[in-house]
Amino acid sequence: MGNVEWLASFCPMGQNELQGITPGKSNFLELDEEDFAGIGEGLSQILRFYKEELRLSSFNFIIYSGSLGRKREDFWCSVRIVSRPNFSAGYINDTHLAPIFYLEDWYPYLPEALAASFKRYSDSLKL
């Protein structure tokens, strides 16, 4: 679509992942109107596909860019979109953006603080 090549990911980061790649464009500043139009049209068609074909209504997506103002030959801007389970009664969120697309998670407690808090419970165990 436009300058954007869309494909099903060979090694997906999430369910029903589709990916858009902008050949030769390594950062956001290199993208032009046709690139943004291709990204927008692609995402629109994917969301229509998710809704009509897969009956899905929840998703995450991200657009990756290299360092702004620095042309790179080893990286092209890309878009990734993955589906998530549909909302339902008693729905519990399955995951958030960071573990899917950044390959990392955030944790509310530092391991040392968690260990110190748990120590009160583990000290009372009779093993």
C-alpha positions in Angstrom: 0.0 0.0 0.0 1.8 3.0 -1.2 5.5 2.7 -0.3 4.7 0.3 2.6 5.1 -3.5 2.2 2.7 -5.5 4.4 3.4 -9.1 5.5 2.5 -11.7 8.0 5.4 -12.0 10.4 7.5 -15.1 10.1 8.4 -15.0 13.8 5.5 -13.1 15.4 5.7 -11.2 18.7 2.0 -11.7 19.3 -1.2 -13.2 18.0 -2.2 -12.6 14.4 0.7 -10.3 13.8 1.0 -8.3 10.6 3.9 -6.0 9.8 4.4 -3.0 7.5 7.9 -2.1 6.3 9.0 1.1 4.6 11.9 0.1 2.4 14.8 2.5 2.4 13.3 4.7 5.1 15.2 4.4 8.4 13.6 7.0 10.6 10.4 9.1 11.0 11.9 12.2 9.4 12.4 10.3 6.1 8.8 9.2 5.8 6.6 11.2 3.4 2.9 11.6 2.9 2.7 8.5 0.7 4.4 6.5 3.5 2.0 7.7 6.2 -1.0 7.1 3.8 0.3 3.5 3.3 0.6 3.0 7.0 -2.8 4.4 7.7 -4.5 2.5 4.9 -2.7 -0.7 6.0 -3.8 -0.4 9.6 -7.4 0.4 8.5 -7.5 -2.7 6.4 -6.0 -4.8 9.1 -8.5 -3.6 11.7 -11.3 -4.4 9.2 -9.8 -7.9 8.7 -9.5 -8.4 12.5 -13.2 -7.4 13.0 -14.8 -9.1 10.0 -12.7 -12.2 9.5 -11.3 -13.0 12.9 -14.1 -11.3 15.0 -11.5 -9.5 17.1 -11.9 -6.1 18.6 -8.7 -5.5 20.6 -5.2 -4.9 19.4 -1.8 -3.3 20.1 0.4 -1.6 17.5 3.7 0.2 17.4 5.8 2.1 14.8 9.5 1.6 15.0 12.0 4.3 13.9 15.8 4.6 13.9 17.6 7.6 15.3 16.0 10.8 14.0 18.1 12.6 11.4 20.5 9.7 10.9 20.2 7.6 7.8 20.9 3.9 8.4 21.2 1.2 5.8 20.7 -1.6 8.3 17.2 -0.5 9.6 13.9 0.4 8.0 10.9 1.9 9.8 8.3 -0.6 10.5 4.8 -1.1 11.9 3.7 -4.1 13.9 0.1 -4.9 14.9 -1.1 -7.8 17.0 -4.5 -8.9 18.2 -5.6 -9.4 21.8 -8.4 -11.3 23.3 -11.8 -9.7 23.0 -13.3 -7.9 26.0 -15.9 -9.9 27.8 -17.6 -10.1 31.2 -15.0 -10.6 33.9 -12.3 -9.8 31.4 -8.8 -9.6 32.8 -6.2 -7.9 30.6 -3.9 -10.4 29.0 -0.8 -8.3 28.6 0.3 -4.8 27.8 2.5 -3.2 25.1 5.9 -3.4 26.7 6.4 -7.2 26.7 5.0 -7.6 23.2 6.9 -5.0 21.3 9.8 -3.9 23.5 10.6 -7.4 24.6 10.6 -6.2 28.2 8.2 -5.8 31.0 7.9 -3.4 33.9 7.5 -4.5 37.5 6.0 -2.5 40.3 8.5 -3.8 42.9 12.3 -4.0 42.8 13.4 -7.6 43.4 15.1 -6.5 46.6 11.9 -4.9 47.9 9.8 -7.9 46.9 12.2 -10.3 48.7 12.2 -8.1 51.8 8.4 -8.1 51.9 8.2 -11.8 51.2 10.7 -12.6 53.9 8.1 -12.1 56.6 6.1 -14.9 55.1 8.9 -17.2 54.2 10.4 -16.9 57.7 7.1 -18.3 59.2 7.2 -21.4 57.0 8.0 -24.6 58.8 9.8 -26.7 56.2 
